[in-house]
Amino acid sequence: MTQTVNKLGTSRIPATVVTGFLGAGKTTLIRHLLQNAGGRRIALIINEFGDLGVDGEVLKGCGEETCAEDDVVELANGCICCTVADDFVPTMTALLDRDNPPDHIVIETSGLALPQPLVKAFNWPDIRTRVTVDGVVTVVDGAAVAAGRFAHDEAALDAQRQADENLDHETPMSELFEDQLGCADLIIVNKTDLLGDGGLDVVREFIRPDVRAGVPVVSAIQGALPASALIGLGIGAEDDIANRPTHHERAGEIDHDHDDFDSFHVDLPQITDPAAFSASVSAMLAAENVLRLKGFVAVSGKPMRMVIQAVGPRIDHYFDRPWRADETRCTRLVVIGEKGLDQARITEALQQSAI
């Protein structure tokens, strides 16, 4: 068991906080970590958005013995930094109270989460002597930053923000990006395969002013980094929170406005042609100005479950694992967009796509 010795001389379970904007590649990074954990038993806390736990299900589907399904806990009640007392601390306590606690805990935050309040939560009396922040890892979408954006689809990120009823901070993306970089102990510039000549240098130069001195910046493709680069950092970030102030703490800003966004899910039967289905869904997304779509698809004659994720009209899909005997083979999608989406028309279009 990889544990850290605290100032009291007792062992504490290390925890890694993984932060970054929607679409940066946090889930892919964690999936790769699980597949290369070196025998460590890792528990995951996933701060999922929406009413369908896609990220958690994708990670549960990795099939790794080092991370069983009951080691994956989803917090779907909104941004984790805004629900610390109600969700995070009780969840962490429950993990620590197990007869056989994990060797390491990985926390994937929502893309909206301010990492600093979450790190502070590790000083709560219920958990501070039992767990420590091994390190804060921030994943940067290198292709997006090189193109002058903070995320691949900033509108989708904003939709995620506005759909979170429990969010108690309205931080502009530029400031939130600054906070994610400023709290990091390791920064991963992901998707470097999509960068042109000199693109990585552009990204490094852009983020440099917000990165604390001595924090390494590494590059990755599809989140493929060795486990030794991500865990075992031994930082103890909860004891260093004073050196990780948020932008709002420095500027004294607390009040902001909220806009309204909608999300709903659609259940469909099994489909027969994944390529045709994806093309029809992409056309619908563009026509209806849907910002984000994600879910699972049952394909006739295929024993594997298909994951589908769309940001704007761009769709990615792949088969992640076989359907379990206790699961109902069906297609379920979550649709996210601005307030006023025509749910009936979108539902009908998706139903037609599945025929």
Buried (B, 14 or more C-beta within 10 A) or exposed (E): EBBBEBEEEEBBBBBBBBBBBBBBBBBBBBBBBBBBBEEBBBBBBBBBBBEBBBBBBBBBBBEBEBBEEEBBBBBBBBBBBBBBEEBBBEBBBEBBEEEEBBBBBBBBBBBBBBBBBBBBBBEBEEBBEBBBBBBBBBBBBBBBBBEEBBBBBBBBBBBBBBBBEEBEBBBEBEBBBBBBBBBBBBBBBBBBEBBEEEBBEBBBEBBEEBBBEEBEBEBBBBBEBEBEBBBBBEBBBBBBBEEBBBBBEEEEBEEEEEEEBBBBBBEBEBBEEBEEBBEBBBEBBEEBEBBBBBBBBBBEEBEBBBBBBBBBBEBEBEBBBEBEEEEEBEBBBBBBBBEEBEBEEBBEBBEEBBE
